[in-house]
Amino acid sequence: MTDGIPQTPEPLTSLSRGQLHIIAVLQHHGQILAEIHQMVSPPETRDEPTLRDILGRIAEALDRQTTALDALTEQVNRISAAAEKDGPA
């Protein structure tokens, strides 16, 4: 009846001292390798702009365009007002 049921791994208490020692040594080596990797790897910095940076640039560009459009609108209004003063040519 137990043919279809996978067996669970042995609990650590049933392992021999040698097996426990090997597991401990391998875990220690893994920790040392992780520390070495962290020391020699370059820091994780992104040279690419973030979404916040891009949206900030877009907002600044829109502000500049709005300012330029306001200035152009003011100039057109002044030209129109001057043309109305002078009358038809």
Buried (B, 14 or more C-beta within 10 A) or exposed (E): EEEEEEEEEEEEEEBEEEEEEEEEEEEEEEEEEEEEEEEEEEEEEEEEEEEEEEEEEEEEEEEEEEEEEEEEEEEEEEEEEEEEEEEEE
